[in-house]
Amino acid sequence: MDAAVNTAPQALSRGTLIEEPGNGRVEIFPLDPGEAALFTLCRDLFENAWQDLVFGILIQGAAWEIRAPGAPKRISLLDGYLTVDFGVWHFHICIGPHLGTRKTPTSPELARIRRTSRAELYRLLGPDDAPMTWGLRLFNGNGEQQMNIFFPNPFLTDEGKISQAPDWSRLAIWDRTRRAALGLAPDAHDRSAKGFWHP
């Protein structure tokens, strides 16, 4: 590991600060990775905020930034898998106990790997430690990203262009999700950035 990269969490009054290669400083807020909590959270986001979310996977070397084509036709849970079905396409994420079928049962080790083991709200911080990006990340039992949901950004338009002035009302989903999942009130620190910065 590069000695200049500190990946050890540091406690902060607001969240936990880590340094991620390629992302810079990230403040994370761990969530309950249990099936019930994740199903409730994801169902709420995709039922009530689908039109404002961009989601996919954000890993080094790939960023899938997807918008829903419309409201989900169905959000369900079967054998530990959350399914969000938009009609023309859908996705599955294993968020709970996964057994497989009677004919083809899933081994405990494979079930452990597939299931979400870490869930977190996060915000990427700029050089002045002000938040620049807000979202939700899920990771499987191997620490691989399952999904990234990018919440609306005050510095970006719906088309992904940089705004002339920040629109702080775009933090409504972040504020609502933090309150529902963590019991945290809106944070003035979220509104402290002076402009957009990307690592």
C-alpha positions as YAML, in Angstrom:
chain: A
units: angstrom
residues:
- id: 1
  name: MET
  ca: [0.00, 0.00, 0.00]
- id: 2
  name: ASP
  ca: [1.18, 3.53, -0.80]
- id: 3
  name: ALA
  ca: [2.35, 5.13, 2.43]
- id: 4
  name: ALA
  ca: [0.76, 8.44, 1.38]
- id: 5
  name: VAL
  ca: [-2.73, 6.90, 1.29]
- id: 6
  name: ASN
  ca: [-4.44, 6.66, 4.68]
- id: 7
  name: THR
  ca: [-7.36, 4.24, 4.51]
- id: 8
  name: ALA
  ca: [-7.81, 3.98, 8.30]
- id: 9
  name: PRO
  ca: [-11.10, 5.54, 9.45]
- id: 10
  name: GLN
  ca: [-10.82, 8.70, 11.55]
- id: 11
  name: ALA
  ca: [-13.67, 9.57, 13.91]
- id: 12
  name: LEU
  ca: [-15.37, 12.92, 13.29]
- id: 13
  name: SER
  ca: [-18.25, 14.55, 15.08]
- id: 14
  name: ARG
  ca: [-20.40, 14.08, 11.98]
- id: 15
  name: GLY
  ca: [-19.26, 10.81, 10.41]
- id: 16
  name: THR
  ca: [-16.14, 8.77, 9.80]
- id: 17
  name: LEU
  ca: [-13.51, 10.25, 7.51]
- id: 18
  name: ILE
  ca: [-11.51, 8.00, 5.21]
- id: 19
  name: GLU
  ca: [-9.11, 8.62, 2.34]
- id: 20
  name: GLU
  ca: [-10.01, 6.64, -0.79]
- id: 21
  name: PRO
  ca: [-7.64, 6.36, -3.74]
- id: 22
  name: GLY
  ca: [-9.23, 8.17, -6.65]
- id: 23
  name: ASN
  ca: [-12.00, 9.72, -4.55]
- id: 24
  name: GLY
  ca: [-10.05, 11.68, -1.98]
- id: 25
  name: ARG
  ca: [-11.61, 12.40, 1.38]
- id: 26
  name: VAL
  ca: [-14.92, 10.63, 1.98]
- id: 27
  name: GLU
  ca: [-17.12, 11.05, 5.02]
- id: 28
  name: ILE
  ca: [-19.20, 7.95, 5.66]
- id: 29
  name: PHE
  ca: [-22.23, 7.30, 7.81]
- id: 30
  name: PRO
  ca: [-22.64, 3.54, 8.37]
- id: 31
  name: LEU
  ca: [-26.17, 2.15, 8.03]
- id: 32
  name: ASP
  ca: [-27.81, -1.03, 9.27]
- id: 33
  name: PRO
  ca: [-27.06, -3.59, 6.49]
- id: 34
  name: GLY
  ca: [-29.98, -5.80, 7.59]
- id: 35
  name: GLU
  ca: [-32.55, -6.91, 5.04]
- id: 36
  name: ALA
  ca: [-35.49, -5.06, 6.59]
- id: 37
  name: ALA
  ca: [-33.62, -1.75, 6.95]
- id: 38
  name: LEU
  ca: [-32.19, -1.87, 3.41]
- id: 39
  name: PHE
  ca: [-35.48, -2.92, 1.84]
- id: 40
  name: THR
  ca: [-37.29, -0.04, 3.57]
- id: 41
  name: LEU
  ca: [-34.60, 2.46, 2.55]
- id: 42
  name: CYS
  ca: [-34.36, 1.33, -1.09]
- id: 43
  name: ARG
  ca: [-38.13, 1.02, -1.51]
- id: 44
  name: ASP
  ca: [-38.57, 4.56, -0.18]
- id: 45
  name: LEU
  ca: [-35.90, 5.99, -2.48]
- id: 46
  name: PHE
  ca: [-37.11, 4.22, -5.62]
- id: 47
  name: GLU
  ca: [-40.82, 4.76, -4.94]
- id: 48
  name: ASN
  ca: [-40.61, 8.38, -3.85]
- id: 49
  name: ALA
  ca: [-37.48, 9.85, -5.43]
- id: 50
  name: TRP
  ca: [-36.86, 7.75, -8.58]
- id: 51
  name: GLN
  ca: [-37.08, 10.80, -10.86]
- id: 52
  name: ASP
  ca: [-34.27, 12.57, -8.95]
- id: 53
  name: LEU
  ca: [-31.81, 9.68, -8.52]
- id: 54
  name: VAL
  ca: [-28.84, 8.64, -10.60]
- id: 55
  name: PHE
  ca: [-27.63, 5.17, -9.72]
- id: 56
  name: GLY
  ca: [-25.33, 2.41, -10.88]
- id: 57
  name: ILE
  ca: [-21.82, 1.43, -9.91]
- id: 58
  name: LEU
  ca: [-18.88, 3.72, -9.19]
- id: 59
  name: ILE
  ca: [-15.58, 1.86, -9.02]
- id: 60
  name: GLN
  ca: [-12.10, 2.73, -10.22]
- id: 61
  name: GLY
  ca: [-12.26, 2.53, -13.99]
- id: 62
  name: ALA
  ca: [-16.06, 2.48, -14.35]
- id: 63
  name: ALA
  ca: [-19.00, 4.75, -13.54]
- id: 64
  name: TRP
  ca: [-22.50, 3.66, -14.50]
- id: 65
  name: GLU
  ca: [-24.82, 6.65, -14.07]
- id: 66
  name: ILE
  ca: [-28.35, 5.47, -14.82]
- id: 67
  name: ARG
  ca: [-31.66, 7.31, -14.60]
- id: 68
  name: ALA
  ca: [-34.94, 5.46, -14.22]
- id: 69
  name: PRO
  ca: [-37.17, 5.55, -17.32]
- id: 70
  name: GLY
  ca: [-40.23, 6.00, -15.07]
- id: 71
  name: ALA
  ca: [-41.65, 4.96, -11.75]
- id: 72
  name: PRO
  ca: [-40.89, 1.35, -10.83]
- id: 73
  name: LYS
  ca: [-43.59, -1.13, -11.83]
- id: 74
  name: ARG
  ca: [-42.62, -3.39, -8.94]
- id: 75
  name: ILE
  ca: [-40.27, -3.40, -5.96]
- id: 76
  name: SER
  ca: [-40.03, -6.81, -4.34]
- id: 77
  name: LEU
  ca: [-37.97, -9.07, -2.13]
- id: 78
  name: LEU
  ca: [-37.44, -12.78, -2.80]
- id: 79
  name: ASP
  ca: [-34.83, -15.10, -1.30]
- id: 80
  name: GLY
  ca: [-32.86, -12.11, -0.04]
- id: 81
  name: TYR
  ca: [-32.85, -10.30, -3.40]
- id: 82
  name: LEU
  ca: [-34.25, -6.81, -3.76]
- id: 83
  name: THR
  ca: [-35.70, -6.39, -7.26]
- id: 84
  name: VAL
  ca: [-36.55, -2.98, -8.68]
- id: 85
  name: ASP
  ca: [-38.42, -3.48, -11.97]
- id: 86
  name: PHE
  ca: [-38.97, -0.54, -14.31]
- id: 87
  name: GLY
  ca: [-40.78, -2.64, -16.93]
- id: 88
  name: VAL
  ca: [-38.25, -2.28, -19.75]
- id: 89
  name: TRP
  ca: [-35.42, -3.38, -17.45]
- id: 90
  name: HIS
  ca: [-34.77, -4.24, -13.80]
- id: 91
  name: PHE
  ca: [-32.00, -4.94, -11.32]
- id: 92
  name: HIS
  ca: [-31.43, -7.34, -8.42]
- id: 93
  name: ILE
  ca: [-29.27, -6.87, -5.31]
- id: 94
  name: CYS
  ca: [-28.86, -9.46, -2.58]
- id: 95
  name: ILE
  ca: [-29.63, -7.63, 0.68]
- id: 96
  name: GLY
  ca: [-30.80, -10.50, 2.88]
- id: 97
  name: PRO
  ca: [-30.54, -14.22, 3.67]
- id: 98
  name: HIS
  ca: [-30.13, -16.12, 0.40]
- id: 99
  name: LEU
  ca: [-30.80, -19.86, 0.31]
- id: 100
  name: GLY
  ca: [-31.18, -20.65, -3.40]
- id: 101
  name: THR
  ca: [-33.64, -23.30, -4.47]
- id: 102
  name: ARG
  ca: [-34.27, -26.79, -3.16]
- id: 103
  name: LYS
  ca: [-32.72, -28.16, -6.34]
- id: 104
  name: THR
  ca: [-29.76, -25.77, -6.32]
- id: 105
  name: PRO
  ca: [-29.16, -24.50, -2.78]
- id: 106
  name: THR
  ca: [-26.66, -21.71, -2.23]
- id: 107
  name: SER
  ca: [-23.68, -22.56, -0.06]
- id: 108
  name: PRO
  ca: [-23.34, -20.49, 3.13]
- id: 109
  name: GLU
  ca: [-20.05, -19.02, 1.87]
- id: 110
  name: LEU
  ca: [-21.55, -17.93, -1.46]
- id: 111
  name: ALA
  ca: [-24.60, -16.52, 0.33]
- id: 112
  name: ARG
  ca: [-22.24, -14.52, 2.59]
- id: 113
  name: ILE
  ca: [-20.39, -13.12, -0.42]
- id: 114
  name: ARG
  ca: [-23.58, -12.16, -2.28]
- id: 115
  name: ARG
  ca: [-25.32, -10.41, 0.60]
- id: 116
  name: THR
  ca: [-24.83, -6.73, 1.44]
- id: 117
  name: SER
  ca: [-22.40, -6.59, 4.34]
- id: 118
  name: ARG
  ca: [-21.83, -2.83, 4.39]
- id: 119
  name: ALA
  ca: [-24.20, 0.03, 3.65]
- id: 120
  name: GLU
  ca: [-23.40, 3.70, 4.07]
- id: 121
  name: LEU
  ca: [-24.48, 7.18, 3.29]
- id: 122
  name: TYR
  ca: [-21.49, 9.19, 2.14]
- id: 123
  name: ARG
  ca: [-20.32, 12.57, 1.02]
- id: 124
  name: LEU
  ca: [-17.14, 13.29, -0.93]
- id: 125
  name: LEU
  ca: [-15.26, 16.28, 0.40]
- id: 126
  name: GLY
  ca: [-13.42, 18.93, -1.58]
- id: 127
  name: PRO
  ca: [-9.99, 20.42, -0.80]
- id: 128
  name: ASP
  ca: [-11.60, 22.70, 1.82]
- id: 129
  name: ASP
  ca: [-13.37, 19.68, 3.42]
- id: 130
  name: ALA
  ca: [-16.76, 20.97, 2.25]
- id: 131
  name: PRO
  ca: [-19.09, 18.27, 0.80]
- id: 132
  name: MET
  ca: [-19.23, 18.05, -3.00]
- id: 133
  name: THR
  ca: [-21.14, 14.80, -3.69]
- id: 134
  name: TRP
  ca: [-23.78, 12.96, -1.66]
- id: 135
  name: GLY
  ca: [-25.01, 9.39, -1.94]
- id: 136
  name: LEU
  ca: [-25.64, 5.84, -0.74]
- id: 137
  name: ARG
  ca: [-23.34, 2.85, -1.32]
- id: 138
  name: LEU
  ca: [-23.89, -0.88, -0.80]
- id: 139
  name: PHE
  ca: [-21.06, -3.44, -0.69]
- id: 140
  name: ASN
  ca: [-21.24, -7.25, -0.74]
- id: 141
  name: GLY
  ca: [-19.49, -9.71, 1.58]
- id: 142
  name: ASN
  ca: [-16.27, -9.41, -0.45]
- id: 143
  name: GLY
  ca: [-16.27, -5.62, -0.13]
- id: 144
  name: GLU
  ca: [-17.24, -5.15, -3.81]
- id: 145
  name: GLN
  ca: [-19.65, -2.35, -4.62]
- id: 146
  name: GLN
  ca: [-23.15, -3.57, -5.40]
- id: 147
  name: MET
  ca: [-24.74, -0.19, -6.06]
- id: 148
  name: ASN
  ca: [-24.11, 3.52, -5.75]
- id: 149
  name: ILE
  ca: [-27.01, 5.97, -5.61]
- id: 150
  name: PHE
  ca: [-25.99, 9.55, -6.37]
- id: 151
  name: PHE
  ca: [-28.33, 12.00, -4.66]
- id: 152
  name: PRO
  ca: [-29.15, 15.31, -6.38]
- id: 153
  name: ASN
  ca: [-26.20, 17.66, -6.22]
- id: 154
  name: PRO
  ca: [-26.68, 21.41, -5.57]
- id: 155
  name: PHE
  ca: [-23.80, 22.18, -7.93]
- id: 156
  name: LEU
  ca: [-25.12, 20.15, -10.89]
- id: 157
  name: THR
  ca: [-28.21, 20.39, -13.07]
- id: 158
  name: ASP
  ca: [-30.35, 17.36, -13.87]
- id: 159
  name: GLU
  ca: [-28.31, 17.10, -17.08]
- id: 160
  name: GLY
  ca: [-25.05, 16.91, -15.15]
- id: 161
  name: LYS
  ca: [-23.87, 20.40, -16.07]
- id: 162
  name: ILE
  ca: [-22.28, 22.69, -13.47]
- id: 163
  name: SER
  ca: [-24.84, 25.18, -12.09]
- id: 164
  name: GLN
  ca: [-24.18, 28.89, -12.08]
- id: 165
  name: ALA
  ca: [-25.15, 29.02, -8.39]
- id: 166
  name: PRO
  ca: [-25.78, 26.18, -5.92]
- id: 167
  name: ASP
  ca: [-29.40, 25.07, -5.49]
- id: 168
  name: TRP
  ca: [-29.46, 23.92, -1.86]
- id: 169
  name: SER
  ca: [-33.01, 22.58, -2.26]
- id: 170
  name: ARG
  ca: [-31.41, 19.69, -4.14]
- id: 171
  name: LEU
  ca: [-30.18, 18.36, -0.77]
- id: 172
  name: ALA
  ca: [-33.77, 17.48, 0.24]
- id: 173
  name: ILE
  ca: [-33.36, 13.74, -0.48]
- id: 174
  name: TRP
  ca: [-30.03, 13.64, 1.39]
- id: 175
  name: ASP
  ca: [-31.54, 15.47, 4.37]
- id: 176
  name: ARG
  ca: [-34.66, 13.24, 4.41]
- id: 177
  name: THR
  ca: [-32.63, 10.03, 4.09]
- id: 178
  name: ARG
  ca: [-30.18, 11.01, 6.86]
- id: 179
  name: ARG
  ca: [-33.11, 11.79, 9.15]
- id: 180
  name: ALA
  ca: [-34.97, 8.54, 8.34]
- id: 181
  name: ALA
  ca: [-31.93, 6.23, 8.46]
- id: 182
  name: LEU
  ca: [-29.79, 7.87, 11.13]
- id: 183
  name: GLY
  ca: [-32.04, 10.28, 13.03]
- id: 184
  name: LEU
  ca: [-29.80, 13.19, 11.99]
- id: 185
  name: ALA
  ca: [-31.11, 16.69, 11.32]
- id: 186
  name: PRO
  ca: [-29.95, 18.67, 8.27]
- id: 187
  name: ASP
  ca: [-26.30, 19.70, 8.61]
- id: 188
  name: ALA
  ca: [-25.11, 23.23, 7.80]
- id: 189
  name: HIS
  ca: [-21.79, 21.68, 6.72]
- id: 190
  name: ASP
  ca: [-23.61, 20.30, 3.64]
- id: 191
  name: ARG
  ca: [-24.20, 23.86, 2.52]
- id: 192
  name: SER
  ca: [-20.68, 25.17, 3.15]
- id: 193
  name: ALA
  ca: [-19.04, 24.59, -0.26]
- id: 194
  name: LYS
  ca: [-18.33, 27.58, -2.47]
- id: 195
  name: GLY
  ca: [-18.18, 25.70, -5.77]
- id: 196
  name: PHE
  ca: [-17.94, 22.30, -7.43]
- id: 197
  name: TRP
  ca: [-14.77, 20.21, -7.31]
- id: 198
  name: HIS
  ca: [-14.15, 16.67, -8.52]
- id: 199
  name: PRO
  ca: [-11.07, 14.56, -7.63]
...
